[in-house]
Amino acid sequence: MRAVVRVRSDLASFHMAGPIVDVLHIEQLSCVGLPCPSPPAPVILTIVPDAKAGSVPTYDATLANVQRPPAAGVTPAFQCETGSSTPTAPGMRKCFIKGVVPGVYEADVTAPGAQPQHVRVEVPAQEIMPYECCAAGYEPQALWVYLSGSK
């Protein structure tokens, strides 16, 4: 994008960050030759212990029997990593089912000592707008999976 703006020093804002401007002219620049980053994973599974049904460690959780739309086109089919965005959830594990198309994604979530869980996620198509140079053709979906101990 390219814009011509007029800075409005005569105005104030409660945001107290950045100048206030009037946009006088705006235009879209060409996307030709623009490097696009890899699209996000269409499915993100956050795997955590089910505190209500008996907690199990999820550090070694993984996916099995991963099914993706025929044109998913990315290998490997999934990637799991252990981490936590907060110190209160140290057992969090994220698995990303990879692909580049909308459709149905399925997998069995497994972990040692836990009951396997089957997940099925429909990833809807997303219309790519004319002004989006690097848009994905799908809307990524996130799902929390709670694993409980084996019976």
N, CA, C and O atoms as a GROMACS GRO file, in nm:
protein
  604
    1MET      N    1   0.085  -0.117   0.000
    1MET     CA    2   0.000   0.000   0.000
    1MET      C    3   0.090   0.124   0.000
    1MET      O    4   0.201   0.123   0.054
    2ARG      N    5   0.040   0.225  -0.060
    2ARG     CA    6   0.105   0.356  -0.056
    2ARG      C    7  -0.004   0.456  -0.022
    2ARG      O    8  -0.115   0.449  -0.075
    3ALA      N    9   0.029   0.549   0.067
    3ALA     CA   10  -0.073   0.646   0.109
    3ALA      C   11  -0.013   0.784   0.122
    3ALA      O   12   0.105   0.801   0.154
    4VAL      N   13  -0.095   0.882   0.096
    4VAL     CA   14  -0.060   1.021   0.123
    4VAL      C   15  -0.148   1.062   0.240
    4VAL      O   16  -0.271   1.051   0.235
    5VAL      N   17  -0.083   1.110   0.345
    5VAL     CA   18  -0.158   1.146   0.467
    5VAL      C   19  -0.123   1.288   0.511
    5VAL      O   20  -0.020   1.342   0.473
    6ARG      N   21  -0.210   1.345   0.591
    6ARG     CA   22  -0.185   1.475   0.653
    6ARG      C   23  -0.186   1.452   0.804
    6ARG      O   24  -0.285   1.404   0.859
    7VAL      N   25  -0.076   1.485   0.870
    7VAL     CA   26  -0.066   1.470   1.015
    7VAL      C   27  -0.153   1.575   1.081
    7VAL      O   28  -0.146   1.693   1.046
    8ARG      N   29  -0.235   1.531   1.176
    8ARG     CA   30  -0.327   1.621   1.247
    8ARG      C   31  -0.273   1.648   1.388
    8ARG      O   32  -0.312   1.581   1.484
    9SER      N   33  -0.185   1.745   1.397
    9SER     CA   34  -0.128   1.782   1.527
    9SER      C   35  -0.229   1.854   1.616
    9SER      O   36  -0.207   1.870   1.736
   10ASP      N   37  -0.340   1.896   1.557
   10ASP     CA   38  -0.443   1.968   1.633
   10ASP      C   39  -0.539   1.875   1.705
   10ASP      O   40  -0.629   1.921   1.775
   11LEU      N   41  -0.522   1.741   1.688
   11LEU     CA   42  -0.612   1.645   1.752
   11LEU      C   43  -0.536   1.560   1.854
   11LEU      O   44  -0.415   1.545   1.846
   12ALA      N   45  -0.612   1.507   1.950
   12ALA     CA   46  -0.554   1.418   2.051
   12ALA      C   47  -0.636   1.290   2.056
   12ALA      O   48  -0.751   1.287   2.011
   13SER      N   49  -0.577   1.185   2.110
   13SER     CA   50  -0.646   1.056   2.120
   13SER      C   51  -0.617   0.994   2.255
   13SER      O   52  -0.511   1.015   2.313
   14PHE      N   53  -0.713   0.918   2.306
   14PHE     CA   54  -0.689   0.848   2.433
   14PHE      C   55  -0.594   0.730   2.414
   14PHE      O   56  -0.546   0.675   2.514
   15HIS      N   57  -0.565   0.688   2.290
   15HIS     CA   58  -0.472   0.577   2.266
   15HIS      C   59  -0.328   0.617   2.300
   15HIS      O   60  -0.249   0.532   2.340
   16MET      N   61  -0.295   0.744   2.284
   16MET     CA   62  -0.164   0.798   2.318
   16MET      C   63  -0.050   0.721   2.250
   16MET      O   64   0.056   0.702   2.310
   17ALA      N   65  -0.072   0.678   2.126
   17ALA     CA   66   0.033   0.609   2.052
   17ALA      C   67   0.018   0.643   1.905
   17ALA      O   68  -0.088   0.622   1.846
   18GLY      N   69   0.122   0.695   1.847
   18GLY     CA   70   0.122   0.725   1.704
   18GLY      C   71   0.047   0.853   1.671
   18GLY      O   72  -0.036   0.900   1.748
   19PRO      N   73   0.079   0.907   1.556
   19PRO     CA   74   0.012   1.031   1.516
   19PRO      C   75  -0.128   1.004   1.461
   19PRO      O   76  -0.158   0.895   1.412
   20ILE      N   77  -0.213   1.104   1.470
   20ILE     CA   78  -0.345   1.099   1.408
   20ILE      C   79  -0.328   1.159   1.269
   20ILE      O   80  -0.266   1.264   1.254
   21VAL      N   81  -0.384   1.093   1.170
   21VAL     CA   82  -0.368   1.140   1.033
   21VAL      C   83  -0.501   1.136   0.959
   21VAL      O   84  -0.591   1.060   0.994
   22ASP      N   85  -0.512   1.219   0.855
   22ASP     CA   86  -0.618   1.210   0.756
   22ASP      C   87  -0.557   1.142   0.635
   22ASP      O   88  -0.450   1.183   0.588
   23VAL      N   89  -0.622   1.039   0.583
   23VAL     CA   90  -0.575   0.973   0.463
   23VAL      C   91  -0.629   1.050   0.343
   23VAL      O   92  -0.750   1.057   0.323
   24LEU      N   93  -0.539   1.107   0.265
   24LEU     CA   94  -0.579   1.188   0.149
   24LEU      C   95  -0.586   1.103   0.022
   24LEU      O   96  -0.671   1.127  -0.064
   25HIS      N   97  -0.497   1.006   0.011
   25HIS     CA   98  -0.494   0.920  -0.107
   25HIS      C   99  -0.431   0.787  -0.067
   25HIS      O  100  -0.335   0.784   0.010
   26ILE      N  101  -0.487   0.677  -0.119
   26ILE     CA  102  -0.432   0.545  -0.090
   26ILE      C  103  -0.438   0.462  -0.217
   26ILE      O  104  -0.535   0.470  -0.293
   27GLU      N  105  -0.335   0.380  -0.240
   27GLU     CA  106  -0.334   0.294  -0.358
   27GLU      C  107  -0.266   0.161  -0.322
   27GLU      O  108  -0.179   0.154  -0.236
   28GLN      N  109  -0.310   0.059  -0.392
   28GLN     CA  110  -0.251  -0.074  -0.374
   28GLN      C  111  -0.134  -0.088  -0.470
   28GLN      O  112  -0.146  -0.057  -0.588
   29LEU      N  113  -0.022  -0.134  -0.418
   29LEU     CA  114   0.094  -0.159  -0.502
   29LEU      C  115   0.085  -0.299  -0.560
   29LEU      O  116   0.008  -0.381  -0.511
   30SER      N  117   0.160  -0.328  -0.660
   30SER     CA  118   0.159  -0.458  -0.724
   30SER      C  119   0.216  -0.566  -0.632
   30SER      O  120   0.307  -0.540  -0.553
   31CYS      N  121   0.160  -0.684  -0.643
   31CYS     CA  122   0.210  -0.799  -0.566
   31CYS      C  123   0.317  -0.876  -0.643
   31CYS      O  124   0.378  -0.968  -0.589
   32VAL      N  125   0.339  -0.839  -0.767
   32VAL     CA  126   0.434  -0.912  -0.851
   32VAL      C  127   0.572  -0.910  -0.788
   32VAL      O  128   0.624  -0.804  -0.752
   33GLY      N  129   0.631  -1.028  -0.775
   33GLY     CA  130   0.765  -1.040  -0.719
   33GLY      C  131   0.772  -1.031  -0.568
   33GLY      O  132   0.880  -1.039  -0.511
   34LEU      N  133   0.659  -1.016  -0.502
   34LEU     CA  134   0.656  -1.006  -0.357
   34LEU      C  135   0.674  -1.145  -0.296
   34LEU      O  136   0.597  -1.235  -0.329
   35PRO      N  137   0.773  -1.164  -0.210
   35PRO     CA  138   0.789  -1.297  -0.148
   35PRO      C  139   0.682  -1.318  -0.041
   35PRO      O  140   0.662  -1.234   0.046
   36CYS      N  141   0.615  -1.431  -0.050
   36CYS     CA  142   0.510  -1.462   0.047
   36CYS      C  143   0.561  -1.566   0.146
   36CYS      O  144   0.628  -1.661   0.106
   37PRO      N  145   0.530  -1.549   0.275
   37PRO     CA  146   0.569  -1.651   0.373
   37PRO      C  147   0.484  -1.777   0.353
   37PRO      O  148   0.381  -1.774   0.286
   38SER      N  149   0.529  -1.886   0.411
   38SER     CA  150   0.450  -2.010   0.406
   38SER      C  151   0.317  -1.985   0.473
   38SER      O  152   0.311  -1.914   0.574
   39PRO      N  153   0.209  -2.042   0.418
   39PRO     CA  154   0.079  -2.021   0.482
   39PRO      C  155   0.075  -2.090   0.618
   39PRO      O  156   0.149  -2.186   0.640
   40PRO      N  157  -0.011  -2.045   0.709
   40PRO     CA  158  -0.021  -2.108   0.840
   40PRO      C  159  -0.079  -2.249   0.827
   40PRO      O  160  -0.146  -2.281   0.729
   41ALA      N  161  -0.053  -2.332   0.928
   41ALA     CA  162  -0.112  -2.467   0.931
   41ALA      C  163  -0.263  -2.454   0.937
   41ALA      O  164  -0.315  -2.372   1.013
   42PRO      N  165  -0.336  -2.534   0.857
   42PRO     CA  166  -0.482  -2.523   0.860
   42PRO      C  167  -0.544  -2.572   0.991
   42PRO      O  168  -0.652  -2.528   1.028
   43VAL      N  169  -0.474  -2.663   1.063
   43VAL     CA  170  -0.528  -2.716   1.188
   43VAL      C  171  -0.419  -2.708   1.296
   43VAL      O  172  -0.307  -2.756   1.277
   44ILE      N  173  -0.455  -2.647   1.409
   44ILE     CA  174  -0.364  -2.641   1.524
   44ILE      C  175  -0.435  -2.707   1.641
   44ILE      O  176  -0.541  -2.661   1.685
   45LEU      N  177  -0.377  -2.816   1.691
   45LEU     CA  178  -0.433  -2.888   1.805
   45LEU      C  179  -0.349  -2.857   1.928
   45LEU      O  180  -0.228  -2.880   1.928
   46THR      N  181  -0.411  -2.806   2.032
   46THR     CA  182  -0.342  -2.784   2.160
   46THR      C  183  -0.383  -2.899   2.251
   46THR      O  184  -0.500  -2.912   2.287
   47ILE      N  185  -0.286  -2.981   2.287
   47ILE     CA  186  -0.312  -3.103   2.364
   47ILE      C  187  -0.271  -3.079   2.509
   47ILE      O  188  -0.158  -3.042   2.539
   48VAL      N  189  -0.367  -3.100   2.599
   48VAL     CA  190  -0.344  -3.078   2.742
   48VAL      C  191  -0.406  -3.191   2.822
   48VAL      O  192  -0.497  -3.258   2.774
   49PRO      N  193  -0.357  -3.213   2.945
   49PRO     CA  194  -0.419  -3.314   3.032
   49PRO      C  195  -0.559  -3.272   3.073
   49PRO      O  196  -0.585  -3.154   3.096
   50ASP      N  197  -0.650  -3.368   3.082
   50ASP     CA  198  -0.785  -3.342   3.129
   50ASP      C  199  -0.784  -3.349   3.281
   50ASP      O  200  -0.778  -3.458   3.338
   51ALA      N  201  -0.790  -3.235   3.347
   51ALA     CA  202  -0.781  -3.230   3.492
   51ALA      C  203  -0.898  -3.300   3.560
   51ALA      O  204  -0.883  -3.349   3.672
   52LYS      N  205  -1.014  -3.305   3.496
   52LYS     CA  206  -1.133  -3.366   3.556
   52LYS      C  207  -1.126  -3.518   3.555
   52LYS      O  208  -1.176  -3.583   3.647
   53ALA      N  209  -1.065  -3.575   3.453
   53ALA     CA  210  -1.070  -3.721   3.436
   53ALA      C  211  -0.938  -3.790   3.469
   53ALA      O  212  -0.917  -3.904   3.427
   54GLY      N  213  -0.853  -3.727   3.540
   54GLY     CA  214  -0.724  -3.788   3.573
   54GLY      C  215  -0.617  -3.743   3.477
   54GLY      O  216  -0.619  -3.774   3.358
   55SER      N  217  -0.526  -3.670   3.529
   55SER     CA  218  -0.424  -3.606   3.448
   55SER      C  219  -0.321  -3.706   3.396
   55SER      O  220  -0.281  -3.798   3.467
   56VAL      N  221  -0.279  -3.687   3.273
   56VAL     CA  222  -0.172  -3.767   3.213
   56VAL      C  223  -0.072  -3.671   3.150
   56VAL      O  224  -0.109  -3.563   3.105
   57PRO      N  225   0.055  -3.711   3.146
   57PRO     CA  226   0.153  -3.623   3.081
   57PRO      C  227   0.127  -3.618   2.929
   57PRO      O  228   0.101  -3.721   2.867
   58THR      N  229   0.135  -3.501   2.872
   58THR     CA  230   0.113  -3.487   2.729
   58THR      C  231   0.240  -3.449   2.653
   58THR      O  232   0.233  -3.417   2.534
   59TYR      N  233   0.356  -3.452   2.721
   59TYR     CA  234   0.481  -3.414   2.655
   59TYR      C  235   0.510  -3.500   2.533
   59TYR      O  236   0.569  -3.451   2.436
   60ASP      N  237   0.471  -3.627   2.536
   60ASP     CA  238   0.500  -3.718   2.425
   60ASP      C  239   0.378  -3.741   2.336
   60ASP      O  240   0.376  -3.836   2.258
   61ALA      N  241   0.278  -3.658   2.347
   61ALA     CA  242   0.159  -3.674   2.262
   61ALA      C  243   0.198  -3.658   2.116
   61ALA      O  244   0.287  -3.580   2.081
   62THR      N  245   0.131  -3.733   2.032
   62THR     CA  246   0.157  -3.725   1.889
   62THR      C  247   0.029  -3.758   1.814
   62THR      O  248  -0.075  -3.785   1.874
   63LEU      N  249   0.037  -3.754   1.683
   63LEU     CA  250  -0.079  -3.783   1.599
   63LEU      C  251  -0.055  -3.912   1.523
   63LEU      O  252   0.058  -3.944   1.485
   64ALA      N  253  -0.161  -3.986   1.501
   64ALA     CA  254  -0.156  -4.109   1.421
   64ALA      C  255  -0.275  -4.108   1.326
   64ALA      O  256  -0.372  -4.035   1.347
   65ASN      N  257  -0.267  -4.188   1.221
   65ASN     CA  258  -0.377  -4.200   1.123
   65ASN      C  259  -0.422  -4.064   1.071
   65ASN      O  260  -0.542  -4.038   1.060
   66VAL      N  261  -0.326  -3.979   1.040
   66VAL     CA  262  -0.358  -3.844   0.992
   66VAL      C  263  -0.416  -3.854   0.851
   66VAL      O  264  -0.356  -3.913   0.761
   67GLN      N  265  -0.534  -3.795   0.833
   67GLN     CA  266  -0.601  -3.790   0.703
   67GLN      C  267  -0.618  -3.644   0.665
   67GLN      O  268  -0.663  -3.562   0.745
   68ARG      N  269  -0.581  -3.612   0.541
   68ARG     CA  270  -0.593  -3.474   0.493
   68ARG      C  271  -0.659  -3.474   0.356
   68ARG      O  272  -0.667  -3.578   0.291
   69PRO      N  273  -0.706  -3.358   0.311
   69PRO     CA  274  -0.764  -3.352   0.176
   69PRO      C  275  -0.660  -3.397   0.073
   69PRO      O  276  -0.540  -3.377   0.095
   70PRO      N  277  -0.703  -3.455  -0.038
   70PRO     CA  278  -0.609  -3.507  -0.137
   70PRO      C  279  -0.506  -3.406  -0.187
   70PRO      O  280  -0.393  -3.444  -0.217
   71ALA      N  281  -0.541  -3.280  -0.196
   71ALA     CA  282  -0.448  -3.180  -0.250
   71ALA      C  283  -0.373  -3.105  -0.140
   71ALA      O  284  -0.325  -2.994  -0.164
   72ALA      N  285  -0.362  -3.162  -0.020
   72ALA     CA  286  -0.298  -3.092   0.093
   72ALA      C  287  -0.156  -3.050   0.059
   72ALA      O  288  -0.114  -2.939   0.093
   73GLY      N  289  -0.082  -3.136  -0.008
   73GLY     CA  290   0.043  -3.098  -0.070
   73GLY      C  291   0.162  -3.057   0.013
   73GLY      O  292   0.256  -3.001  -0.044
   74VAL      N  293   0.166  -3.079   0.142
   74VAL     CA  294   0.282  -3.040   0.223
   74VAL      C  295   0.329  -3.161   0.302
   74VAL      O  296   0.247  -3.235   0.357
   75THR      N  297   0.458  -3.184   0.307
   75THR     CA  298   0.513  -3.292   0.389
   75THR      C  299   0.612  -3.231   0.487
   75THR      O  300   0.677  -3.132   0.454
   76PRO      N  301   0.625  -3.287   0.605
   76PRO     CA  302   0.547  -3.399   0.658
   76PRO      C  303   0.403  -3.355   0.685
   76PRO      O  304   0.372  -3.236   0.684
   77ALA      N  305   0.317  -3.454   0.711
   77ALA     CA  306   0.175  -3.426   0.729
   77ALA      C  307   0.145  -3.348   0.856
   77ALA      O  308   0.046  -3.275   0.863
   78PHE      N  309   0.232  -3.363   0.958
   78PHE     CA  310   0.208  -3.291   1.083
   78PHE      C  311   0.340  -3.268   1.155
   78PHE      O  312   0.443  -3.326   1.120
   79GLN      N  313   0.333  -3.181   1.256
   79GLN     CA  314   0.449  -3.152   1.339
   79GLN      C  315   0.399  -3.123   1.479
   79GLN      O  316   0.305  -3.046   1.496
   80CYS      N  317   0.461  -3.185   1.580
   80CYS     CA  318   0.424  -3.159   1.719
   80CYS      C  319   0.542  -3.099   1.793
   80CYS      O  320   0.657  -3.134   1.768
   81GLU      N  321   0.512  -3.008   1.885
   81GLU     CA  322   0.618  -2.949   1.966
   81GLU      C  323   0.566  -2.922   2.107
   81GLU      O  324   0.450  -2.885   2.125
   82THR      N  325   0.652  -2.940   2.204
   82THR     CA  326   0.616  -2.916   2.343
   82THR      C  327   0.653  -2.774   2.379
   82THR      O  328   0.759  -2.725   2.342
   83GLY      N  329   0.566  -2.712   2.451
   83GLY     CA  330   0.592  -2.577   2.495
   83GLY      C  331   0.475  -2.528   2.575
   83GLY      O  332   0.373  -2.596   2.588
   84SER      N  333   0.488  -2.411   2.627
   84SER     CA  334   0.379  -2.353   2.704
   84SER      C  335   0.389  -2.202   2.695
   84SER      O  336   0.497  -2.144   2.706
   85SER      N  337   0.275  -2.140   2.674
   85SER     CA  338   0.274  -1.994   2.672
   85SER      C  339   0.262  -1.936   2.812
   85SER      O  340   0.283  -1.816   2.832
   86THR      N  341   0.227  -2.021   2.909
   86THR     CA  342   0.217  -1.974   3.048
   86THR      C  343   0.279  -2.076   3.142
   86THR      O  344   0.277  -2.196   3.112
   87PRO      N  345   0.334  -2.032   3.254
   87PRO     CA  346   0.392  -2.126   3.349
   87PRO      C  347   0.288  -2.215   3.417
   87PRO      O  348   0.324  -2.314   3.480
   88THR      N  349   0.160  -2.181   3.407
   88THR     CA  350   0.056  -2.261   3.472
   88THR      C  351   0.014  -2.381   3.388
   88THR      O  352  -0.064  -2.464   3.436
   89ALA      N  353   0.064  -2.392   3.265
   89ALA     CA  354   0.026  -2.504   3.178
   89ALA      C  355   0.151  -2.570   3.121
   89ALA      O  356   0.171  -2.570   3.000
   90PRO      N  357   0.235  -2.628   3.208
   90PRO     CA  358   0.362  -2.683   3.159
   90PRO      C  359   0.346  -2.806   3.071
   90PRO      O  360   0.440  -2.842   3.000
   91GLY      N  361   0.231  -2.871   3.073
   91GLY     CA  362   0.214  -2.993   2.995
   91GLY      C  363   0.154  -2.970   2.858
   91GLY      O  364   0.114  -3.066   2.792
   92MET      N  365   0.146  -2.848   2.814
   92MET     CA  366   0.084  -2.817   2.686
   92MET      C  367   0.171  -2.865   2.570
   92MET      O  368   0.293  -2.850   2.572
   93ARG      N  369   0.106  -2.923   2.470
   93ARG     CA  370   0.176  -2.964   2.348
   93ARG      C  371   0.092  -2.922   2.229
   93ARG      O  372  -0.030  -2.936   2.231
   94LYS      N  373   0.157  -2.870   2.127
   94LYS     CA  374   0.084  -2.828   2.008
   94LYS      C  375   0.123  -2.916   1.892
   94LYS      O  376   0.240  -2.947   1.871
   95CYS      N  377   0.022  -2.956   1.816
   95CYS     CA  378   0.045  -3.033   1.694
   95CYS      C  379  -0.021  -2.956   1.580
   95CYS      O  380  -0.134  -2.910   1.591
   96PHE      N  381   0.052  -2.944   1.473
   96PHE     CA  382   0.006  -2.871   1.356
   96PHE      C  383  -0.016  -2.972   1.244
   96PHE      O  384   0.079  -3.038   1.201
   97ILE      N  385  -0.139  -2.985   1.195
   97ILE     CA  386  -0.164  -3.067   1.077
   97ILE      C  387  -0.145  -2.974   0.958
   97ILE      O  388  -0.211  -2.871   0.946
   98LYS      N  389  -0.052  -3.012   0.872
   98LYS     CA  390  -0.014  -2.922   0.763
   98LYS      C  391  -0.095  -2.948   0.637
   98LYS      O  392  -0.145  -3.058   0.615
   99GLY      N  393  -0.108  -2.846   0.557
   99GLY     CA  394  -0.179  -2.854   0.431
   99GLY      C  395  -0.191  -2.716   0.370
   99GLY      O  396  -0.155  -2.616   0.432
  100VAL      N  397  -0.241  -2.711   0.248
  100VAL     CA  398  -0.254  -2.582   0.181
  100VAL      C  399  -0.393  -2.563   0.121
  100VAL      O  400  -0.413  -2.473   0.039
  101VAL      N  401  -0.488  -2.646   0.159
  101VAL     CA  402  -0.623  -2.638   0.102
  101VAL      C  403  -0.729  -2.652   0.210
  101VAL      O  404  -0.702  -2.706   0.318
  102PRO      N  405  -0.850  -2.602   0.183
  102PRO     CA  406  -0.960  -2.627   0.275
  102PRO      C  407  -1.004  -2.772   0.264
  102PRO      O  408  -0.967  -2.841   0.169
  103GLY      N  409  -1.083  -2.818   0.359
  103GLY     CA  410  -1.134  -2.955   0.356
  103GLY      C  411  -1.137  -3.015   0.494
  103GLY      O  412  -1.127  -2.944   0.595
  104VAL      N  413  -1.150  -3.149   0.499
  104VAL     CA  414  -1.160  -3.220   0.626
  104VAL      C  415  -1.022  -3.278   0.662
  104VAL      O  416  -0.959  -3.346   0.581
  105TYR      N  417  -0.979  -3.250   0.784
  105TYR     CA  418  -0.853  -3.300   0.838
  105TYR      C  419  -0.889  -3.385   0.959
  105TYR      O  420  -0.969  -3.344   1.043
  106GLU      N  421  -0.830  -3.505   0.969
  106GLU     CA  422  -0.859  -3.595   1.081
  106GLU      C  423  -0.730  -3.655   1.134
  106GLU      O  424  -0.632  -3.669   1.061
  107ALA      N  425  -0.732  -3.691   1.262
  107ALA     CA  426  -0.617  -3.758   1.323
  107ALA      C  427  -0.659  -3.820   1.456
  107ALA      O  428  -0.757  -3.780   1.518
  108ASP      N  429  -0.581  -3.920   1.498
  108ASP     CA  430  -0.595  -3.976   1.632
  108ASP      C  431  -0.486  -3.914   1.717
  108ASP      O  432  -0.368  -3.919   1.682
  109VAL      N  433  -0.525  -3.855   1.829
  109VAL     CA  434  -0.430  -3.794   1.922
  109VAL      C  435  -0.397  -3.900   2.026
  109VAL      O  436  -0.486  -3.952   2.094
  110THR      N  437  -0.268  -3.932   2.039
  110THR     CA  438  -0.226  -4.036   2.133
  110THR      C  439  -0.114  -3.984   2.223
  110THR      O  440  -0.039  -3.894   2.187
  111ALA      N  441  -0.107  -4.044   2.342
  111ALA     CA  442   0.002  -4.016   2.436
  111ALA      C  443   0.016  -4.137   2.526
  111ALA      O  444  -0.084  -4.203   2.555
  112PRO      N  445   0.136  -4.169   2.570
  112PRO     CA  446   0.154  -4.283   2.660
  112PRO      C  447   0.068  -4.268   2.786
  112PRO      O  448   0.072  -4.165   2.852
  113GLY      N  449  -0.009  -4.374   2.818
  113GLY     CA  450  -0.093  -4.373   2.937
  113GLY      C  451  -0.224  -4.299   2.920
  113GLY      O  452  -0.298  -4.281   3.018
  114ALA      N  453  -0.257  -4.254   2.799
  114ALA     CA  454  -0.380  -4.178   2.778
  114ALA      C  455  -0.471  -4.251   2.680
  114ALA      O  456  -0.426  -4.328   2.595
  115GLN      N  457  -0.600  -4.225   2.694
  115GLN     CA  458  -0.696  -4.278   2.597
  115GLN      C  459  -0.680  -4.198   2.467
  115GLN      O  460  -0.677  -4.076   2.470
  116PRO      N  461  -0.668  -4.268   2.354
  116PRO     CA  462  -0.658  -4.194   2.228
  116PRO      C  463  -0.789  -4.121   2.199
  116PRO      O  464  -0.897  -4.164   2.237
  117GLN      N  465  -0.775  -4.010   2.131
  117GLN     CA  466  -0.893  -3.932   2.092
  117GLN      C  467  -0.887  -3.905   1.943
  117GLN      O  468  -0.782  -3.870   1.889
  118HIS      N  469  -1.000  -3.923   1.879
  118HIS     CA  470  -1.008  -3.894   1.736
  118HIS      C  471  -1.061  -3.752   1.719
  118HIS      O  472  -1.160  -3.713   1.782
  119VAL      N  473  -0.993  -3.675   1.635
  119VAL     CA  474  -1.040  -3.540   1.606
  119VAL      C  475  -1.069  -3.528   1.457
  119VAL      O  476  -0.997  -3.584   1.374
  120ARG      N  477  -1.172  -3.456   1.425
  120ARG     CA  478  -1.211  -3.429   1.286
  120ARG      C  479  -1.240  -3.281   1.279
  120ARG      O  480  -1.325  -3.229   1.351
  121VAL      N  481  -1.168  -3.212   1.192
  121VAL     CA  482  -1.181  -3.068   1.182
  121VAL      C  483  -1.208  -3.031   1.036
  121VAL      O  484  -1.134  -3.070   0.947
  122GLU      N  485  -1.313  -2.956   1.015
  122GLU     CA  486  -1.340  -2.907   0.880
  122GLU      C  487  -1.283  -2.766   0.868
  122GLU      O  488  -1.318  -2.676   0.943
  123VAL      N  489  -1.195  -2.749   0.773
  123VAL     CA  490  -1.129  -2.621   0.748
  123VAL      C  491  -1.203  -2.554   0.632
  123VAL      O  492  -1.196  -2.600   0.518
  124PRO      N  493  -1.273  -2.444   0.661
  124PRO     CA  494  -1.351  -2.380   0.554
  124PRO      C  495  -1.263  -2.300   0.458
  124PRO      O  496  -1.156  -2.252   0.493
  125ALA      N  497  -1.312  -2.289   0.335
  125ALA     CA  498  -1.244  -2.207   0.235
  125ALA      C  499  -1.258  -2.060   0.274
  125ALA      O  500  -1.354  -2.019   0.339
  126GLN      N  501  -1.161  -1.984   0.233
  126GLN     CA  502  -1.164  -1.840   0.259
  126GLN      C  503  -1.145  -1.771   0.125
  126GLN      O  504  -1.052  -1.802   0.051
  127GLU      N  505  -1.231  -1.677   0.094
  127GLU     CA  506  -1.219  -1.604  -0.031
  127GLU      C  507  -1.098  -1.513  -0.024
  127GLU      O  508  -1.080  -1.437   0.071
  128ILE      N  509  -1.014  -1.522  -0.126
  128ILE     CA  510  -0.897  -1.436  -0.132
  128ILE      C  511  -0.941  -1.305  -0.196
  128ILE      O  512  -0.993  -1.304  -0.308
  129MET      N  513  -0.919  -1.197  -0.125
  129MET     CA  514  -0.962  -1.066  -0.172
  129MET      C  515  -0.857  -1.010  -0.270
  129MET      O  516  -0.740  -1.045  -0.262
  130PRO      N  517  -0.899  -0.924  -0.360
  130PRO     CA  518  -0.807  -0.871  -0.461
  130PRO      C  519  -0.687  -0.797  -0.402
  130PRO      O  520  -0.581  -0.791  -0.464
  131TYR      N  521  -0.703  -0.740  -0.283
  131TYR     CA  522  -0.594  -0.664  -0.222
  131TYR      C  523  -0.500  -0.750  -0.138
  131TYR      O  524  -0.404  -0.698  -0.082
  132GLU      N  525  -0.525  -0.880  -0.129
  132GLU     CA  526  -0.441  -0.969  -0.049
  132GLU      C  527  -0.337  -1.036  -0.139
  132GLU      O  528  -0.371  -1.117  -0.225
  133CYS      N  529  -0.213  -1.001  -0.120
  133CYS     CA  530  -0.105  -1.059  -0.201
  133CYS      C  531  -0.068  -1.199  -0.155
  133CYS      O  532  -0.036  -1.285  -0.238
  134CYS      N  533  -0.070  -1.225  -0.027
  134CYS     CA  534  -0.020  -1.351   0.026
  134CYS      C  535  -0.125  -1.424   0.110
  134CYS      O  536  -0.091  -1.488   0.210
  135ALA      N  537  -0.249  -1.416   0.072
  135ALA     CA  538  -0.356  -1.477   0.152
  135ALA      C  539  -0.362  -1.628   0.133
  135ALA      O  540  -0.334  -1.678   0.025
  136ALA      N  541  -0.400  -1.698   0.238
  136ALA     CA  542  -0.424  -1.843   0.230
  136ALA      C  543  -0.568  -1.863   0.183
  136ALA      O  544  -0.654  -1.781   0.212
  137GLY      N  545  -0.592  -1.972   0.112
  137GLY     CA  546  -0.727  -1.999   0.063
  137GLY      C  547  -0.813  -2.072   0.163
  137GLY      O  548  -0.916  -2.127   0.125
  138TYR      N  549  -0.774  -2.073   0.289
  138TYR     CA  550  -0.850  -2.141   0.392
  138TYR      C  551  -0.843  -2.062   0.521
  138TYR      O  552  -0.756  -1.978   0.539
  139GLU      N  553  -0.935  -2.091   0.611
  139GLU     CA  554  -0.941  -2.027   0.742
  139GLU      C  555  -0.885  -2.125   0.844
  139GLU      O  556  -0.951  -2.224   0.874
  140PRO      N  557  -0.764  -2.102   0.900
  140PRO     CA  558  -0.706  -2.196   0.997
  140PRO      C  559  -0.800  -2.219   1.116
  140PRO      O  560  -0.871  -2.128   1.158
  141GLN      N  561  -0.799  -2.341   1.168
  141GLN     CA  562  -0.885  -2.380   1.278
  141GLN      C  563  -0.799  -2.427   1.396
  141GLN      O  564  -0.700  -2.498   1.377
  142ALA      N  565  -0.836  -2.387   1.515
  142ALA     CA  566  -0.765  -2.428   1.636
  142ALA      C  567  -0.860  -2.508   1.725
  142ALA      O  568  -0.978  -2.475   1.736
  143LEU      N  569  -0.807  -2.611   1.787
  143LEU     CA  570  -0.889  -2.699   1.869
  143LEU      C  571  -0.809  -2.743   1.991
  143LEU      O  572  -0.691  -2.777   1.978
  144TRP      N  573  -0.871  -2.744   2.108
  144TRP     CA  574  -0.809  -2.796   2.230
  144TRP      C  575  -0.850  -2.942   2.244
  144TRP      O  576  -0.967  -2.976   2.229
  145VAL      N  577  -0.753  -3.026   2.272
  145VAL     CA  578  -0.779  -3.171   2.291
  145VAL      C  579  -0.736  -3.203   2.434
  145VAL      O  580  -0.621  -3.182   2.472
  146TYR      N  581  -0.831  -3.256   2.514
  146TYR     CA  582  -0.804  -3.291   2.653
  146TYR      C  583  -0.788  -3.442   2.663
  146TYR      O  584  -0.882  -3.517   2.636
  147LEU      N  585  -0.669  -3.487   2.702
  147LEU     CA  586  -0.645  -3.630   2.716
  147LEU      C  587  -0.662  -3.675   2.860
  147LEU      O  588  -0.617  -3.608   2.953
  148SER      N  589  -0.728  -3.790   2.877
  148SER     CA  590  -0.744  -3.847   3.010
  148SER      C  591  -0.674  -3.982   3.014
  148SER      O  592  -0.642  -4.040   2.910
  149GLY      N  593  -0.651  -4.031   3.135
  149GLY     CA  594  -0.580  -4.156   3.154
  149GLY      C  595  -0.653  -4.276   3.096
  149GLY      O  596  -0.775  -4.274   3.081
  150SER      N  597  -0.578  -4.382   3.064
  150SER     CA  598  -0.638  -4.506   3.012
  150SER      C  599  -0.726  -4.571   3.116
  150SER      O  600  -0.701  -4.560   3.236
  151LYS      N  601  -0.830  -4.638   3.068
  151LYS     CA  602  -0.919  -4.709   3.161
  151LYS      C  603  -0.875  -4.852   3.176
  151LYS      O  604  -0.937  -4.928   3.250
   0.00000   0.00000   0.00000
